[in-house]
Amino acid sequence: QIFVRERRPVISLAVLSDDQPGWHPRSFGYAEAGCVIRLDFPTVKLLELDLAMLETSRNPIAMVILIHRDAQATRGQPEERLRRKLARFRAFFRNGYSAADMRRLYRVLDQLLRLNPSMHATVRATMRLIEQEETQMDTFVTSIEELAFAEGVEKGVEKGIEKGIEQGRHQTLQEVVLRLLPRRCGPLPEPVHHHVLALSPEHLLDLSETLLDFTSLDDLQAWLDHTCPSG
């Protein structure tokens, strides 16, 4: 119909977003009663795009493709998906995207790298801390203020409870870290538990990303001794 209306050549391009390396359809057609219809078309397979090229690109579409690849690679791996989701969110700031692009990318990130609903509040609290850390600002300028907290904080909240909200973010981050640590390190001895509770929000944020590489309690103890000795 575009050709009939515009009288200009039309190109059909297939973007293949599947995870099957050997699947490369390049044509469509059928034959019936002596009539043969055939369409040959070029394809772009997202699975075959060079990861190094995508990682160094500042084009927002490259980030969309990376998030899509992360979603494919982390099916059934909630801890790895959490790690990648937080890492991609941090990359939003370091890539210098505009505020409008960051809002769009956040929606893609939240839709494709879905986590258990019980983790939403803690993940978003962690994202808030990442945003503050990356921008070095107390006033948030991206979408997280309106998108992430619209579900949990009513509009028009007074500035007088800001301190309480900050404390709530700290407590939420403590909860998610203490929930994840036993899965990686086993039961926490009481002194280690108290040491983690005493960590600052910045150290908790760092630990929330680092703990995914732990394999034993010794890894956690070494991190604590190096990062924030108890004295």
Secondary structure, 3 states (H helix, E strand, C coil): CHHHHHCCCCCCCEEECCCCCCCCCCEEEEEECCEEEEEECCEEEHHHCCHHHHHHCCCHHHHHHHHHHHHHHCCCCHHHHHHHHHHHHHHHHHCCCCHHHHHHHHHHHHHHCCCCHHHHHHHHHHHHHHHHHHHCCCCCCCCHHHHCCCCCCCCCCCHHHHHHHHHHHHHHHHHHHHHHHHHHHCCCCHHHHHHHHCCCHHHHHHHHHHHHHCCCHHHHHHHHHHHCCCC
